Amino acid sequence: MSKETTDFKDKITTADKAGKREWIYALQPKGKLYTWRTWLSYVYLVVLVALPFIKINGESLFLLNVVEGKFIFFGKIFLPQDFILFGLAMLTLLLFIIVFTLIFGRIFCGWICPQTIFMELVFRKIEYWIEGPANKQKILNEQPWTTDWYMRKGLKHLIFFFVSFLISNVFLAYIIGIDALISIVSEPVTRHLVGFIAILAFSFVFYLVFAFVRELVCTVICPYGRLQSVLLDKNSIVVAYDYVRGEPRARVSRTRSEEAGDCIDCDLCVKVCPTGIDIRNGTQMECTNCTACIDACNLMMRNTGRPENLILYASENNIRNGEKPRLTYRVKAYSAVLIALVGLMGFLLAERSMFDTTVLRVPGQVLQENADGTISNLYRMKIINKSSLTRDYHLKLKNTDAELVYAGRQVDSLHSGQGVEELFFIKKPKSSITERKEILLMDVLSGNKKVQTKKITFIGRY
């Protein structure tokens, strides 16, 4: 397959034999795929920044307010009462990741993951612009720094922190909402001290990640890289080296054997890799499928008059046996379960009520015998508006011989996400009670529309 190396896959690519970090100086790729990634990253960044500003019915399009337990997706509000839906959504997402990885490998990491987009297509481009290409950075970092180099380093880290500060503001907008963020930014710091500290904390975290931690997020910290190792099989489509065509390797020279493969052993695919791996050693956990090696190899193939795609998107079976990609039984089984979960999610969302209502008899109160010849039970109701609009509501008993009487002032409408508790009595004439325990039906209405029907236990006798 490839040249055997004694240390292949028995150490992290970013560590030396002593375990010390080896800094990655990745050359800037040039090619069709890198251009596509760049333009896609611009689209992602615009969408990422714009989403918090988009509102539907006064609510954010997306909100992940963990503190208040309020989540909004495409204008739909989800509260802690929707825990089952949330858990089912997480399970569906996990299964989607498994199926996607089984078929396409780690392509998400190289093309969609925010870590890669910010690192490779924002921060590293700033670094190239200020400090020059990777080979120049390495040479200058190994020599005594000059005044010019100190100034370049200082400017780079200043811009890095400023961009990290902007990212932290956008990130916080997804948690607390754009209106709350604007208040923190525009009003005195003393009025929003906690929010201001949160912004600074996130800024430092992002700065440390993109200035120093970098590819270690993908190779060591991110669990998805570990998960990929047990998900991929020989039919998964990944960034792969065509060793059938490329081996044995040999540099371009007058003495190059006619039996040598197309790989000219230039190592350019290694030099552009942001995680420092040699893709010719096979699929590795550290590979993020960013396709930088494909662009680099295609460039050398064109320059030496050889066919492109020595490194390409392909499966192991595709390279070794010439088989076309196919869906295995494992993929089909996972896909069937995924379709079932998506169907269940769709059904639950379609059946989801705008109100979440809980009605319970007040503890310690069995029944009350009233002077007017009626028996009453006291109930406590909790109701939450899960829609994105202010909704009016009222209660109506289906049993014609029963009467609902509020204890205190009745609330007749709820704002979006608002919840209230109310106390009320249900009374029935003693003469109409024929059994000790009876189930009553109560409609929860908004306007003339019935939203829910609740079953209530009424105790009529001791």
Secondary structure, DSSP 8 states (H G I E B T S, - for coil): -----TTTTSS-TTB-TTS-B---------SHHHHHHHHHHHHHHHHHHHGGG-EETTEESEEEETTTTEEEETTEEE-GGGHHHHHHHHHHHHHHHHHHHHHHTTHHHHHT-HHHHHIIIIIHHHHHHHH-SHHHHHHHHTS---HHHHHHHHHHHHHHHHHHHHHHHHHHHHHH-HHHHHHHHHS-GGGGHHHHHHHHHHHHHHHHIIIIITTHIIIII-HHHHHHHHH--TTS-EEEE-HHHH-S---SSTT--TT--S-----HHHHT-TT---GGG---TT-----HHHHHHHHHHHHTT--S-SEEEE-HHHHHH-------HHHHHHHHHHHHHHHHHHHHHHH--SEEEEEEE-TT---EE-TTSEEEEEEEEEEEE-SSS-EE-EEEES-TT-EEEESS----EE-TT-EEEEEEEEEEEGGG--SSEEEEEEEEEETTEEEEEEEEEEE---
